[in-house]
Amino acid sequence: MRRGLVVGSIAGGVVAGVAALCLSGCANVGYYWQSLSGHLGVMSAARPVSDWLAEDATPGDLKARLRLSQRIRDFAVSELHLPDNPSYRRYADLHRRAVVWNVVAAPELSLTLKTWCFPVTGCVGYRGYFAQADAEAEAARQRAQGLEASVYGVPAYSTLGWMNWAGGDPLLNTFIRYPEGELARMIFHELAHQVVYAAGDTMFNESFATAVERLGSARWLATQSSDAARAEYAAFDERRSQFRALALATRRRLAQIYEPKEPVALAPRSQAAMKKEAYEAFRRDYEALKSRWGGYAGYDAWVAQANNASFGAQAAYDELVPGFEALFAREGADPTQQWTRFYDAVRRLAALPQDERRRALALSR
């Protein structure tokens, strides 16, 4: 899916550099090995952007995108105060459409994602694979256990800065040709993961990174882009906003259906019937949106496969964004320090217990 709802992940569910710590003596060695070897394959394919630009064999359109990416990368440091390190100074062509494929799973009558736990990163609501077939096999195992499961391709992931000593996270063919505004969002999002990370709280981490990408890309487009790039982005972002609003309304409807009612919980059969109606309404409303969009079909695959797991995954990327954006605005008394003050405030939140973080963000809105 082309960045409709989900941007990336944190090392596909496990920081690849840390996976090396668990190559022996731990359960599920095979999973850690595919994570480590897959990441090493990505790293070994990457070369400095300057090398690609110097080669006659590099296509002209790719050179233009790489030059743009470096302008965006410099802007991330100078204007957004994101880390100045080797990440996104190299490029790799993986010859595939996604860098990893994530598996998410949720119960039949719940949007709460199943979690998997890893060293350092803590527990996250997805499990990443560098081969799509492996991800599909894992999804099948989750379905066999009675869960709803979904697999989605991820165009980029963050190693949280752990791999900067080895060249950092590279630019990839999976997103380098995104429209200008989308390319900026991607780079800002993944760099944000290197600023603040709360172990075991996927929603906090992804919503923070989404807020940074939204705020940062708005500033990039306003000050650095051409009128054509702004118009292209505005058209894409309007469709995305409308689709996200529809998905959010459906997610809230499903949450109400699944929530136990007092004094007696709804019978599972009744909940299943209401769930079916909610999904049918979601798909009808999507078709109406498509008609207004002139037939744009960028979300067709997501809608066709939508289930509790995919709606639960979507929540991680946008549920807390309004709170982060309000926090950013609150720190704006001195524009020259707004970004650094914002990051400091988010670090303080990350040090709190998860429930306290959520309450603080709710109060920020």
C-alpha positions, 0 to 999 in steps of 0.5 A: 500500500502506497503510504495510505495509512502505515508508514514504516516500522521499527526494524520490522519488529526487532532492531536488527543490530540487537538481534545479533545478541540472541543468535544462540540460547534463545527461543525462535533463533530462526526468526532472529536469524532472518531478521539479522540476515535480512537487515545485513542484506539491506546494509550491504546493498547500500552505497553512498549517494555521492557514488550513485550521483557520480556514475553514468549508469545511474538513471537521470530521474534517480539522480534527481530524486537522490539530490532531492533526498539530500536537500530534505535530509539537510533540512531535517537537521537545520530546520527540524533539529533531527539527528545529523548522522549517516542515516539516509546518506546512502541508497540501496536498490532492493529490487522489491516493492517493500523492505519488510512485510509486517504481520498483525493479528487481533481477536475476532471481537477486538481491535487490540493487537497481539504483541511480540516481545524483543530485546531492547525494543520491548513488546510491539504489535507486529512481527516483521519478515524480510520475505513476504512468503514468511510473513504470509506463513506467520499470518496463516499460523495466527489465523489457525489460532483463531485470530484475524491477521493481516500482512502489509508491506513496509517501505522503510524501517528504523534501527533507532540509530543503533546502526549509524556506526555502520552507515545508518538507515539507507534510502531505498528504492521502495520510497525514493520515487514518492512525490516530494512531500511524501518523500519528505514525510518518510525521511522525517518519520524515520529520523524521529524514531532516533530522537525518542523511543519508548520501549513497548509502546508502539502507539506512542512511538508511531504517533510521535513520528507521524506528528513529526512527519506531518509538521515537518513536511508542512514546513518543507512544502511551505518554504522549499517546494515548487507550486507544482509539488505543493499542488501534487501533495495537496491532492494526495493528502486530501484523499488520504485525509478523507480516507483516514477520517472514514477509517477512524469513524469505522474504527470507533464504531467497531470499538463500541461494538466490541466494548462490553456493555453493562450490566450484561455484555452483548452476546457474541452473535449480536456483536458479530452481526453488528461487526458485519454491518460495520464492515459493509458500511465501511466498504460502501462509504469507500466506494462513494469516496472513490466516486468523488475521487474520480476512480482513484483506487490507491486504497483498494487493496487495504479495504478489500483485506480490512479486518480487526488487525489492520484497523488495530495497526492503523490506530498505532499511527494516528491515535495520539497524533492530535496530542503530539501536535497540540504539545508542539504548538504549546512549545512554540513561544520561541520558534527558534527553539520550538522543535528542541523544546518539543523533543524534550517534552516528548522525552519526559513523556517517554519516561512516564508509565504508559498510562500517564503518557496517554493521560498527559497527551489527552490533556494536551489536546 
